[in-house]
Amino acid sequence: MYRSFSKANLFKFAIVPEKNFGPIAPIAIKIRHYTQGSRIVVKNPVVDIDGDEMTRIIWGKIKDNLIFPYVQVETKYYDLGIENRDATNDQVTVEAAEAIKKYNVGIKCATITPDEQRVKEFNLKKMWKSPNGTIRNILNGVVFREPILMEKVPRVVPNWTKPIVIGRHAFGDQYKATEIRVDRPGKLKLLFEPDDGSNQQSELVYEFTSPGVSMAMYNTDESITGFAHASFQMALKLEMPLYLSTKNTILKKYDGRFKDIFHEIYEKDYKDKYEAKKIWYEHRLIDDMVAQALKSSGGFVWATKNYDGDVQSDILAQGFGSLGLMTSVLVTPDGKTMEAEAAHGTVTRHFRQYQQGNETSTNPIASIFAWTRGLAQRARLDDNQGLLKFTQDLEKACTETVDVEGKMTKDLALALHGSNLKREHYVTTDEFLDHISNNLKHIISLKEMLGFSSSVLKPLHLTSRVRNASSNMSRGFSSRTIPSFLNSPSVLSVLKQTNKTTLSQRNKFFISTSTLKHGIGNSSTRPTAEKCKSVKSLVENGRVYQRTSNVDIPKVRPNMALVRYLPTATARVNVTSPALTTEVQSLPEEETQRINEIKNAKLIFNQAWKNIEDEFGRENLCLPREIIWLMGAPGSGKGTHTDLILKARGITNPSICMSALLTTPDCQDLINKGKMISDGKVLENLLRALLNCDPIVGSLVDGFPRTDIQVECLKLLYDKMHELRREFWGTPLKDKFPRPTFRICVLYVDEEVSVVRQLQRGRQIREHNETVRRTGQGELVEERVTDYDEMLIRARYQIFREHFGALMKLGKLFPFHLINAVGSIEEVMKLILKEFEYQSSLELDHTTYDSIAHIPLSTKIGIHARQDLISRLEHYQDTEPELFIKAIEFVDSNVIPVVQRHAISGQALIRTTSQQLENQHLVDMIMDVLSERGYHVMFDDRVRETPVKINPDTWEIILENILRSESSNLSTSLYDNFIDLTTDSIESANSTITSSEITDLAISTNITSSSIITNENLSDNEIPEIEIIQYNTGEGGGKKLVECEFLGCKVYKSVRICTGAKICEFASDELRNATHTE
C-alpha cells in the first residue's frame, strides 16, 4: 500500500510506503545549541535586511539552519524586496539605513536595482534608486570588498595567495558628474560662486570650434576625510598595509587633494599604530598600483577612488575565482557602524529555475559571510568572545566544505573543471547548505568534547563521578579513531585556535599502548610511566603534528581520569604531570595541504584499493556476494542479534568487528611508533578481512560505516565490485565475481532505553563474574566501564547522534529503514528479516540482472560521448566536406531561424518537407552539428497516414501516406470532386480559393503555424453562406482567423482554419441536408 504526495507547483510526485517496516523513533538531529538556554546570547540587536529572488530564498535558509540555532539575537527586520520598496515608496530603505545607524550593524541580502524591464515586470510605480546607494549615502560609508579564499577553487591570478581588500570611495566623481553635449562652437567655463559674496572663481575649460561633450564633477574634503579614516581603520583591523591609488600627476589638484588628506591623517592619527603592527601606508599612481597588484601575492588593503574601485573590484573578484566568493562591507569613517552583504546580485536565472520546481546549485557562501562579518562586528562592539568565535567556526565550516570535503556548487565546480564539468561534480543549494550545517555541528561539538565552552576556551572541570570511573575501567572502545579523529578537519579547526599557554595549562594529551588498545585500564592494566609517551601537539597550518618525547617521565600517579568520549567512542585522558608540558611544533604548508587532500574519500579509497590490488592481484579480489553492514545505537543489541542474523541468512563466515581489525600487528606497530591509523589503513584492513571470507556465503561487518568519508568509501566499494563483475563477465572467472548485494541493518533504541539496558547488562556481568570468582566455575566476562556509569553511557549515545547524519546520507545511497530494537529478541529479528525483504524488493533477481548487465548504464555511456562527437565532426570535414557544408547550410537556413523565434520557450518543433532529409547520412551530420552547439535534437522521419479526402457518396475517409518529401500544387486529384491540398499548396493558394471551389469540394489536409488563412483571404463576399467567427491565437501572432464549426443541418458549409489543426470542408448537396452524426 502506498500513498502519493505532490509538492505544490512543482508537478513532482513521490511514492512512499503507507506503513514503514520497523517504526522510526524520534531522533534529535539538530544540535542541542538550538535550545534558548544554550545559545550564544547577544546583548544588542542587529538589522536584518531581506532581499529579492534566489538570494532571498537562501537568506531564510541561512538564518534558520546556520544562525538562529546557535545565536540568540534580536533582529530588526526590514523587507527590501522590490515589491515592498514599491509599496512603501522606497521609504523602507531609508528606515533600514537609519536603523543601521542606530544599532551599528546591518546584514543585508542582495536586492534588485530596477531597470526599465524590471519596472514592467513588477509593475512598479517608478524606477527606484539602488538601495545600496541610498544606504551608502545615509551612512556616508566606504565599501570594502574582500575575497573568500578557497584552496580548491583555482584563481585566474595564481600568485594571489593572500586576500586583496579593495575599498571604493563611493561618493562623487563621475557618478555625480554633470554632463552637457556641445553642438556649436563656443567657450566652456568652470564657475564657482561663493555663498559669502567673495570673488568668483572662473576657469576657461575649453574653446570649442566644433561639437563635442563636456563634464564637471566634484568631491568634498569631508567625504575624502571619512574615506581616509575608514580605510586606515580597515587596514589596522586586518593588520595589512594600506595603499592609496590616484592619478595626481595628471589631476594635480583633484587627485592631489586625496593624496594630501590621506598623508595628513596618517601622520597625525595612524602612523604610530601602523608601526606598532609592523604595517605601513603608501600612495601610488593607479597604473603603477595595478601592475604591482598583479605581480604581488596579495595581502594588502587598496583604497581607490570611485571609478577605479568600480572597475578594479570586479577584476579582483574574477582574479580570485568568482563573485560568489566575494564579501562586501560598508564601513563608516569611525569604524563603528558596518553593513555587510554579498557582492553578487539576486541570481535571477537560478530563481527562475527554482520557480519551475527545478533543482538549483546556487553558491550561498558570500551570503553566509555577510552574516558572519556582521555578527563579528556586533561581537567586537559588545566584547562578546563567544559570538566572535562562532563566526569564525561558521566561516571555517564553509571553507572546509569546499576544500576538505570537495563539495561545491556549480559555479565553483565550473571554475575547477571547466568544460569537463559533469553533474556529479557539484551539489544542489540545499545539499551544500546541509554539508556546511553538518561541519558546523561537528566543530562546535568537538569544542565541547575537548573541554572548550561555546564562549571561551577553558579546561573541563572533572566531576568526582568521572574520576572514580577510572578505577573501574577494564575495556574502552576502538582506538583507531584517536589518530584519524585528531587529524580530522573539525578537530584541527578547534585546536588551531589554541595557543602555547592554553595547551600548557591543559597539561597535554598522552597516548600509551594500552590506552589505545583498551582505553584506561584498571589497577592491573593502567599505563605505567615507561609506557607513556607524551604527545607534542599544536595545530599549525591546519593539522596536528605529534612526535614521541624522550623526556624522563616520572611515574604517573593514579589520578588519571577519563574526560569524555570522543566521536566513535574513543577515550581521551588528562594527565596532571608537569613534566608532560612540551613545546609546540608546526608543519610546512605544503605538507598541510597534502594531509587535507587525502581526506577526500575517493583518494583514500583509490589508494587503499590499489594497495590491496597490488597485494592480492586483481583476479583474486573476490569479495563476498552478500555483505550485511550492521550498525546501531548503544544498547540496541547488535552483539545479541549478530549470530541470529548470520544463521538466518545462511552465512558461515565469522562476523567482522571493526574494533578488532585495529588490533592487528601493523596497526599495533603504528600505535607503538606514535603514528596515526589513517582511514585508508582502516579500509585496507576491512578489505583484507572481506577477502579472507568465503565469497559464496557472504559476510557481516559490525561498525562500518560511521562517518561521511566511510559512507562514500562504501559506495565506491559497491561500484568497484560492479566494475569487476563487468570486467570478468564472459571470462572463466565470471563466477568468482558475483553481483554485490549490500544489506543495511541499523538497530535503534532511544537514549533512555539505551541507558537502562547498559546498566542492567553491567549488573548482570558483575554478578556473573562474582559467581565465577567465588565458585571457580565458568569463565569471566569482560566488564565495560560504560556499563556502570550513566554519564559515560549518555556520552556514548551522544556520539551515536552525532554520527546519525552519516547514516542518513547512507540511506540516500542504499535505501533502508531504522529497525526499532525495543522488544523481544524474536520481535526484533522479525523486523530485521522484514527489512531485508524490503531491501531485496528494490533489486533485480540475479538472473534477470545478468541478462541485462551487458547494456551500458546511462551514466556511463556518455563518458566519452564528447570525444566521439568531435571525432565524427572532424571526419566529416576531412572526408566529406561538400556534404558537411550542406548540413551546415541546412542548419543555418532551416533550423536556426525557427530556434531563435522560440528562444524564450526553449523548445522548437520544426516541420519541413525538404527532400535533402531523405539522405540519412546528411541527417546524422545535421544532428551532430546541432549537438556540438549544445542543442538537444530529435529527428522523426516516420511515414504518417493522413486523412486527405472524403467520398461524399459513402462518407468514406480516404487515407494516404504523406511522406516528409511530398509536396504538390493546387490541382485536381484522382476524384473529380476533390482537391488534394498539402501544406505548401495551402500557403501558396491562400488568396486563390474561391467560394465555388469551397462549395463543390471537400478539402482535408494538415497545416503548420505558418499556414494561416485570415479573413482578408476569404471575405464575406466570396463565401457568403459560411459563418465567420473571428478570434486570436498566440501562435498566429494575433491574426484574426476564420473558424466555422459543422453544427449539423443548420450550417450547410463549414471551414475550420486554425494553427496546427486540420481544414475540413463539407460542401456537397448531400451533406447540406445531412443530420449531424459522429
N, C-alpha and C positions, 0 to 999 in steps of 0.2 A: 504494500500500500504506500502510495506516495502522494505528496501534496505539491502543487505547483505555485510558486510565488513569482510575481512580476514586480520589477522595480520601475516606479513611475517615470514615464518619459524616455526610458532607455530601451524599451522593447526587447529586453533580455529576460530569459526565464531560467530558473534554477530548479532542478528536481532534487528534493531532499527526502530522506526516509521519514515516514509518518511516525515510526517508532524506532528509536535508536536501540541497537544491540548493546546492552550494558549502559545503564544511565550514567550520565556525566555529572558528578558532584560539582558544586560551585568552587572555583579556584580563584583566589585573589591574584590576578596577573599584575595589576598596577602596583607600583612600589608604595611602600607604606607612607612615604612623604606626602601622599595625597591628602591625608587627614590634616585638618587645620592645625592640630596641636603640634605636628612635627614639621610643618612647612617653615621656610625661612620667612620671618616676619619683616616687612619693610615699613618703616615708620611714616614716610611721606609718599604722596601719590605720584604717579606718572600719567602723562597724557597719551591715551591710546587713540590713534587716528586711523580709521578704516579707509579702504580704497576701493578699487574697481577690478572687475573681471577676474582673471585667473589668480592674480595675487591676492585678491580679497578672499577667494576660496582657501588658499594656502594659509593666509593670515589667521583665519579662525582655527585651522588645524594646529598651527604652531602654538597658539595660546592654550588650546585645550589639552594638548599632549606633551608639550615641552616646557611651558612656563607655569601655568596655574597649578599643576600637580605638585610643584616644588616651591613655589613662591606665593606668599600671602601678601598681596599688594593691592592697594586701592587704585583703580584706574579711572581717569576722567575721559569718558568715551565721546568721540566726535566722528560722525559719519561723513566723510568727504567723498562718498560715492557721487558720481556725476549727477544722478537723479536728485539726491538730497541737496547738493550745491545749487542745482537749478531751482528746487522748491523753496530754498531759503534766500534766493538771490545772492548766493555766494557768501552770505553773512556767516555761515557756519565755519568757513575758512578763517575769517577774521577772529571769530571766537576761539577757534583752536589755537591760533597763534598767540592770542592773549593768555590763554591757559598755559601754554608752554612758558611764556614769560613769567607767569605767576609761580608755577611749580618747578621750573628749571629743566625739566626733562620731558621731551616729546618723542614718541616712537611712531613712525608713520609708514603706512602701507603705500605702495605705488598707486598713483591716480592718473586719470585721463586728463590731458590738456586738450580741450575740444578744438577741432578744426571745422571747416565747412561740412565735411562728410559726417562728422560726429554730431554736429548740430542737427542735421537732418535725421540721423539715426535715432537720437534720443528726443527729438522734437523740443530742443532747448529754446529758452526764451531769447538767449543771445550767446555769442561766443565768449564764454567766461575765460578770464585770465588763468594762467598757470597757478595752481595752489602753492606750488613750491616757491614761485616768485613772490606771491603775496606774503607767505610766512617769512621768507628771507628778508623782505623789505621791512616788515614789522619788527623783526628781531635784530636787524642790522648785523647779520652774521656772515661768516665766511664758510663756504662749502669745502670740506676736505674729503677726498676720495682715497681709499686705501685698498689695495688688492688683498684677497684672501689666498694665501699661498698653499697650493696642493702639490705634493711631490709627484703624484702620478699624472697630473694634467700638464702636458708639455707646453712650454712657453715659446712664443714666436721669437722673443729675445732670450735665448737660453742662459745668458750670463746674468740675468736678473734673478739672483738667488735670494735677495732681501727685498722687502717691500719699498716702494716709492710712493710716498703720500703726497698728493698734489692738492694744493689749496688754491681755489679760484676766487678772486675778488669780484663777486657777482654784483657789482654796482657800477653804473655809469658807463663811460667809454662808448663803444659802438652801439651798445644795446639801449642807450638812452639818447642817441645822436639825433640831430635834426638835419634832414636832407632836403636839398632842392635840386631841381633839374633846370639848368640854364639853357634857354632856347634862342638866345640872341647875344650879340656882343655887349660887354659891359664890365663893370668893376665889382668884384666881390670883396666886401669888407667885414671884419670882425669887430663888433662894437660892444663895449661894456659900459653901462650907465650905473654908477654908484648910487645907493639909496641915500647917502648922506649929502648929496648935492655937489660933491667934489668933481674934479675934472674927469671927463670921459676918457676911456682908452679906446683908440681906434687903430686897427691894423689893416693894411691892404693885403688881402689874401692872394688874389689873382685877378688879372685883367683879361677877360675872355674876349677873343676875337672870333670865336665860333661856338656853337652849342657845346655843352658839357654838363658835368654834375658837380655837386659840392656837398660837404657835410661838416657839421660842427658838433663836437662832443665835449664832455666835461667830466670832472671828478672833484671831490672835496677833501680838504685836509682831515676833516673829522672822519670820513669814511676810510681814507687811507690809513689813518692812525689806528682805527679799530681793526683794520685788516692786518696791520703790523702786529698789534698785541695778540690777536687770535693766532697768528702764525707762530710767533715766538712761544706762546703758551703750548701749542700743539707739539712743537718740536721738543720742548722741555719735558712734556709729559711722556713722549715716546722715546726720549733720550737719543734723538737723532740730530745731526747737523741740519741747518736751515739754509736754503739758497733762495734768493730773490732774483727773478729774471725780468729784464726790461730791455728797451732799445733806446737808452738815454743818449747814445751817440748821435741819433737822428732827432728824437724828440727831447731836446735838451731840457726844456722847461717842464713839459708834461711828464715824461717818464723820469726826468731828473728829480721831480718832486717825490715820486715813490722812493727813489733811491735815498734821498736826503732824509725823509721821515723815518724810514727803516733804520738808517745808520744812527740817527739821533736817539731813537728809542732803545736800540741795542746798547749803545754806550751808557745810557742813563739807567736802564732798568734791568737788563738781562745779561750783560757781559760777565759779571761775577758768577751768576748762576750757571751760565753755559760752561765757563771754565771749570767750575766745580764738578760738572758732569762730564767733562772732557769732550764736549761737543763745541761747535762753532757756527757762526753766521757769516755768509759771504754773498756778495752781489755779483751776478754775471750777466753778460749780454744774452738775449734769448737764443740767438743762433749758436753761440758757444755752449749754452746750457743744454740745448737739445742734443748736440753732438756728444757732450760729456755724459749725459744721461744714458745714451745708447751704449757707450763704452763701459759704463760703470757696472758694478754688481748690485746696485740699489742701496737701500739703507739710508735714505735722507728724506727730508720734507722739502717740497718745492712750492714756493709761493709765486703765483702767476697773476698777471692782470686778467681782466675779464675774458677777452677774446682768446688769449693764449691758453688760459685754463680750459676754455670750452673745447678747443682743438686737442690739446695735449692730454687731457683726461681720457678721452676716447682712445687715443693712441696707446696710452698706458694700459687701459683695460684690455685691449686686444693683445698687447705685448705680453701681458701676464696670463693670457689664456681665454678669458671670457668676461663679458659684462655681468654674467651671473655670479662671478666671484669678485665683486667689487662693492665695498661698503661706501656709504655716503653719510657724512655727519655735518650738520650746520652748527657752528660754534660762535658764540658771541665774543666780543673782544675781551671780556673779563674771564673767559674760560668757564664760567659758572653754568650758563644755560646752553643746552645742547638739544638738537633734534636729529634723530638717527633714522635712516631709511635705506632701502636697497637702491642701487644706482640704476637698475634696469626699469623697464616700463611694466605695463599691466599684462603682457603676454597674451595679446588678443587672439592670436592664432590658436593657441592651446585652449583658450576659453571657448572658442567655437567648437572644438572637438569635445570638450567637457559637456557643453550643452547638448550635443548629439548623443551623449552616453558612451563615447569612445574613451579608451584609456589615454592618459596624458603622462608625459615624463618631463615635468617642469622642475627646474632647479630651485629649491627653496632656501639655499644656503645664505644668500645675501639678505633675505627677509629675516632669517633666524639671527643673523649677525646684527641686524638692526635692533632686535630685542636685546641681544647681549651687550651691545655698545650702549644702548640707552640705560639698561639696568646697571651696567658698570658705572656710568656717570652718577646714577642715583646712589649707588653704594659708596662712591667716593665722597659725595656730598653729605651722606648720612653716617659715614665711617662704619659701614656695615660689611665686615670682612667675609661673613658667610655668603652674602649676596654676591660679592665680588668673586669669590672662589666658585660659586655656582656658574656664573657667566663664563669663567674660564673652562669649567668642566663641559659646558654645553658646546662651546667652540671646539674643544678637543674632541668631543663626540662626533661633530661634523667632519673634522679633518680625518679622524680615524676611519669613519665610514668609507671615505674615498681612498685614502692612502693605504690603510691596512687591510680592510675587507675587500677593497676593489669594487664597491657598489657605487654606481654612477647614474645620473640622469642622462638623457640622450645628448644634451649639449656637451657635457663633459666627455662622454664616450666618443662623440664625434671628433672632439679635439684630440683624443688619444688614438683612435683607429682610422679616422679619415674616411676615405672611400671604401675601406674594408669593413665598415660598421655593419654589425648584424644585430638582430633583435635580442639575442642573449647577452649582448654587451651592456645593456642598460636595463634599469628597473623603472617601474611607474612612480608617479609622485608619491602615492600613499605608501608604497613599499619602501621608498627611500626614507620617508619620514619615520617609518617603523624601525628601520635599521638605526637611525640616529637615536630614536627613543630607547631602543634596547641598549645601545652603547652608553647612553647617559645613565640608565639604571645601573648598569654594571659599575661604572665609575663611582657613583655615589654609594652603592652597596659596598664596594671594596674599601672605600674610605672608612666606613663604619667598621668593617671587619678588621682593618688594620689599626683600629683604635683612634681614628680621626673623626671628630664630630662633624656635623654638617656646617658648622660655623667657624671652627678653628681647629687646626691640627693639634692634638694633645694625646698623651698616653691614656690607655684604658686603665680604669681602676678595677683591679681584680676583686671579686667577691670571695668570701670565705668558702662558699659552696664550690667555686671553681678551684680554689687552692686544694680543698680537701679531695676533690675529684682525682687529683693527680696520683694519689696513692692507690686508687682503685683501678687504674688503667692497666689493662693487660692486652688490649687489642685496639689499634687505631683503624684508620682506613687507608685506602690506596695512597701510596706515596708518589705515584708518578706525576701528580698534578702540582707538586711543590715546584719543580723546575718550570714546567710549562706555564703554571699559573703566574709565578714571579716574572716570567718573561712575556706575559700577555700584555697587550696594549693598554688594557684598563688599569692594571697594576702600575704599569710604567707611568701613566698619566697621573696617578695618585702619588707615587713615590718621587716623581720628578719635582713635586712642589716642596719636598723636604730638604732641609739643609744640614750641614755638618752638626750644628748644635742640636737640632731635633733628633737626629739619628743617635748622637751620643747620649742624650737624655733618655732615649728609649732602650738603651742597653744592648742594642743589636740583636739580630737573629742568630741562632746557631742551628746547624744541621748535623745530626750524627747518623751513623749506620743504622742503629736500632730504631732511632726516631723515624727515619724514612721508611723503614720496613714495617714497624709495629706501632708507631705513634709513641707516646710517652709511656714507658714501662712501669711496672710495679717495682718494689724494692729489689727484686732479683734481676730485673731487666733494664733498670734505669741507666742511662748513659753515664759512663764514668768520665773523668777529666781526660783520660787518654783517648777516649773515643770521640770526644767533642772536637769539632773543627769550626773555628769562627768564620763567619762569612762577612767579607768586606762588601758592603752594599752601598751603592749610590746609583741613581739613575741619572745619566747624563746623555744627552742626545737620544733619549727615548728608550733606554733599556737598563736592566740590572746587570752590573758587572760584578762577579764574585770570584774570589780565589781563596785557597786554603792558607790560613795564617800559621806561621811556625812559632808563634809566641808560646811560652811555657804557661799553660793554663792551670791554675790551681784546681783542686778537687771541687767539683760543683756541689753546693750544699743542697740538701733535699727540700728546697722550697720552689722547685720548678713547677710551673702551673700551665695548664692548657688555657690559652687566652680565648680562642674561639675557633670554630671550624671554618676553614677556608672553603671556597667552592670545590665541588666534587669531594667533599668530606675529607679534608686533609688537615691535620693538626698544625697549629703554629705555636711555638713556645717562646717564653720570655725568660731570660736568664739574668739574675741580679749579680753579675760578677763584673767589677770594674775593669778587670784585665781583658774583657772582651771588647772594650771600646777601641775602635780602629779608625784609621784614616780612610779617606774616600778615594776612589779611582774613577776614571772616566774612559770612555771608549772613543776611538776615532769615528768621525761622522760616517765614513763610508761603510764601516762595519755595522753601525746602527742601521743604516739603510738596508744592508743585506739581511739583517735579522728581521726587520719589518717586512721585507719582501717575501721571506719564506713562510710567513704566516698565511699567505694565500693558500687556500685549500688545494687548488689544482697543483701548485708547485709541490706541496707536501705529498700529495697522493702520487703524482708522477714520479717523484724521486724515490718514494718507498716502493712503488711498483717496479721501477727499474732495478732497484737493488734485489728485490725478490726474483725478478725475471733472470737477472744475471746469475743468481744463486741456484735456481731450480731448472732454468731453461723454459722457454715459452711453451713448448709442447707438454710440459709437465705441470702447468698451472691449472690443475683440475680441482676446482673448488666445489663444495657440496651443492647439490641441486637445490635443496631447500635449506634456508637459513632462517631461524627464528631469532629475532632481536628482542630480548626481554629487558624491560625497564620498569621502574615503578617507584612509588613513594616509599619512604622508610616505613617498615612495619606493614607493608601491603602483602607480604607472604611470597616474595619471589623465590626464596630458597625452598619453601614448602611446596610450591607448585612446579618447580623445575622438573623433578623426577616424573611427576604426573603428566606434564606436557610431553616429555620425551617418550613416555610409554604410549600415550595417546597417538602420537604422530609416528610411532614405529622407528624412532631414532635411537640407534645403539651407540653412537659416538658419545663420549662424555661431554658434558656441558663445558663451555669455555667461560671462565670468570675473568674479567678484565683485570681485577686487582691481583690475581695470581700470576698473570703474564708479566708483571713488573718485578717479580722475584727471580727472574731468570739471571744466569751468570753475567750476561752482557749488561743488563740493567744494573745489577748489583755493582759491577765494575765501574760503571759511570757514577753511581752514587758514592762509592768509595773514593773516587777521584774528585768529588765535589762538583761534578758536572750535572747538567740538567738532562732529563729524559724528554726528548722532543716529541711532538705529536707524530712526526714521521717515524720515530723509533717505536712508539706505541702501535702505530698502524702496521709496521713491519712484523712485530710480534704477533699481532692478530692474524695477519695473512699466513704466517708460518703455522700457527695453530690450526687454521682452517685447512691448510694444505696437508696437515697430518691426519685429517679426518677421512673416513671413507666417503667419497663423494656421492655414492649411491643413496645413502641413508640419511643424509642431512646432518645439521648441527644446530646447537642452541648457544647463543652468545649472551651472557649476562653482563649488563652495564655499559652497553655501547649502542647508539651514540648518546653523548651527553651535552656537547657543545655545538655551536653553529658550524664550526670547522669540521667536526666529526660527522655532522649531518651531511655536509657537502661531500665529504670523503665517501660516505656510504652510497650516495647517489653515483659518484664516479666509479665505485666498485661495481655497482649494478650495471652501469653502462659498459664497463670493461669486460664483464662476463658475457654480455651480449655480443660484444665485439669479437671475443674469442669464439663464441658459438658460430658467428657468421664466417669467421676466418677458416675454421676447420670443417665447415659444412661441405659435404661432398668428398671428404677425405676419410681414410680408415680410422682417423682419430675422432670422428664426429661424436661418437657415443660417450667419449670422455669429457665432452663439453656440453652438458645439457643446458636447456634454457633455465636461467636462475629464477627461483621463486623466493621472494622475501616476505616473511610474515612478521608483523609488528605486534608486540604484546606489551601493553602498558597498563600495569595494575595501579589502581588509585584508591586511597583512603584519605579522609580529611585529617587535619592536624590532631584533633582531639583523639580520634581513634588510633592514630599512629602512636601518640604518647602512651595511651593505656596499654596497647599491645606490647610495646617495647619494655615498659616497666614490668608487665606481667611475665614476659619472657625472661627478664633479668632475675626475677624472684624464682622462677622455675629452675633456671640454670644453677643458681646459687644453692637452692635446696638439693638439687641432684648432686652437685659436687660435694656438698657436705655429707650426703649419704655415702658417696663413694669413698671419701676420706675416712669416714667412721667405720664402714664395714669392710673396706678394702676390696670391694667387688664392683665391677663396672669400669667405665672409662670416664675420665674427666672431660668436661665440655668447656671449650674456651669461653671465657666471660668477656663481655663487651662493656666498656666503660659507659657507653651511651645507653645501656640498658638499666642504669642505676640513677642517672641524673636527668631530671626533667628539663633543665635548661639546655643541656647538651642535645637532648632529643629534639627539642624545638629548633635548635640551631641547625641540626641535620635537615629538618623539614624545610627550613627557610632556604637551604641550598637547593632542595628539590624545586621549590617555587621559582628560584632564580634561573634554573635550567629549563623551566617549563616552556619558555619561548622557543628553545631549540626543538622540543617535541612538537610544538605547533607547526614549526617550519617543516619538520619531518612529515607531518600529516598532509602537507601540500604535495609532497613527492610520492608518498605511499599512503593512500587513504586508510585510516583506521579510527576506531572509537576507543576512548578510555574505558577500561573494564572496572566496574565497581567491585572492589575486593572486600567489601563489607558483607559478611555472610559466611556460611559454612564452606568447607573445602569443596564439597560436591557442587554447591550452588555456583561458586566462583569458576570451577572447571567447566561447567555447562556454558557459562558466559564466554569463557576463553575459546572453547570449541565453536561456539556460535559465531564469535568474531572471526575465527579462521575461515568458517564457511562464507561469511560476508566478503572477506578479502579474496577468497577463491572465486566468488561470483564476478569479480571485477576483471578476471583474467581469462584468456582463452585456454581451452584444453591444449595440452602439449602437442597432440597430433595435429589439431587444427592450426596451431601456431606454426608448426614446422612446415605445413603445407603452403603457407603464405609468406614465410620468413624471407624467401629469396627476393621478394618485391621490396625495392629500397624504400626507406622511410621518407616521408615528405620533407622532414627536416634535414635529411642527408642529401637528397637528390639535387638540392640547389647549391651545394657547397662549391662546385666547380662550374656552375652554370654561366657565370660571368666570363670565365676564361674560354669556355666553349663558344659563347656568343661572339666574343672578339675574334676567335679563330675563324669562325664561319664568315664574318664580315670581311676579314682580311682576304679570305679565299675568294669571295665574290669579286672583290676589287681586282685581284690578281688574275683570275682565270675567266671571269665573265663580266668584264667591265661594261659592255653595252647593255646587257640585261639588268645589271646593277643600277645603271643610270636610269633606266626605265622605271625601276622600282622606286627610286628616289623621286623622280618626276611625278609618279603617281601619288606618292605621299604628299608632295608639295601642292599638287593641283586638286586632289580629291579628298584628302584627309584633313590636312591642317586647317583649311578654311572652315570646315564644319566644327572641328575641335575648338577653334578659337571662339566661335559663336556660343559654344556650350561650356566655356571655361569655368563659369561660376558653379554650375551644377556638378562638374567633374565627370560627367558621363556623356557620351555621344554615340548614337546608333546611326551608322552610315549605310544607306542602301544605294546600290549602284548597279547598273546594267552593263558595265564595261566588259567588253569581250576579252580584254587583257587578262582578266582573272581566270580565264579558262586554263592558263598556264600555271599549274600548281607550284612549280619551282619559283615563279615570279611572286606568287602569294607568300611562299616561305621567306623570300628576300624582304618583302614588304613588312612582314611580321617581325623579322629580326631587326630591321631598321627602326621600327617603332619601339621595340623592346629596349634597344640600346639607348633610346632617348627617354626612357622611363615610363612609357605608356603600357598599360595592361590591355592586350589585344585579344579578341576572339573573332575568328573568321567562320562564317556559316555559309556553305555553298550548297545547301540542300535543295533538291527539286521539290517544289510545292505544287499541290493540286489546288487550283483556284477556280471558283465559280465564275465563268465568263459569259454564259448565255442562258436564257430561259426560253423554252419552247412554249409559245402562247397557246398551242392546241392541247398539249398534255401537261403543262406546268412543270415539265421536267427541267431540273437544273443541270446544265451540262458543265462538266469539269474538264479542264485541260491542264497539262503540266506546263507551268510557266518557268522556264529556265532564267537564270540571272542575266543571260546574254540576250534574251528575247526582247525584241523591240519592233514595233510596227507603226505605220502611219494610219490615219483615219481612213478606213476603207470598208468595203462590204465584205463580210465573212462568207462562210460556206452557205449559210442560210440567207435568203434574200431579205428577210425581215429583221436581220440582226446586224448590229455594228459591234465589232470587237475593238475595245479601246484599252491600250496599255497606259502605263504611267506617262511615258514620253508623249503619246498621242494626245492624252488629255491636256497636257501642258501646252502643246502646240495648237490645240483646237479650241481653246477656251473661248475665243471670240467668234468661232465659226459654227458652233452648234446652234441650229435654228429650231423654232417651235415645231416645224413639220417633222424634223428628224426625231425630236423628242417624242412627238405624238406617235410615230409609226414604229419606233424602235425600242427594243429592250436593251439596256446597257448595264453591264456589271463589270467592275474592274477594281483594282487596288490603286490608291493614290498615296503619295507621301505628303510631308508637310509643305513641300514646295508646290504641290498641285492644288492651288486654291482658286476656286471659281467664285467670283464676287458678284454682287447684284449689278455691277456695271457690265459684266459679261453677259448676263442673262437678264434682260429687262422685263418689266411687266408687259410691254407691248409684244415682245417676242413669245412669251409663254403666258398668255392671259388667263388660261384655265388653271394655272398652278399657284397654289397659295404660297406666299413668300413670308418666311419667318426670318428675321434678322437677329443675329447675336454675335458676340465677340468670343474669340478663343485666344488664349495666351500664345499658343503655338503659331497661330496665324498672324501674330504681330498686331492684333487689334482690328483686323479687317472684318467687314461685315459679310457673312456668308449666307447662302440660300439654303434653307432646310425645309422640306415639306414631308411630313410623315404620311405613310399609307394607312388611312383610317377606315378602310372598307369601302362600301359603295358610295359614301358621300363625297369622297375625293377620287376622281377618276384617273388623275395622273399625279405622280409624286416624284420628287427629286430629293435625294439626300446627299449633300455635299459637306463633308467635314474632314478635318485633318486626320490622316491615318486610317480613315474608315473606308467604306465602300459606297460606290454610287449605284443605285438601283432605280430603274425607271420601268414602270408597268404601264404600257401605252396602248394596247390593242383594244378593240371594241369589246372583245370577250371579257377583258379584265375590268372594263368600266362598270359593268353591271354585276361583277362577281361579289359574292359575300366574303367578307374578311375571315380568313381561317389561318391557322398556323402554317 
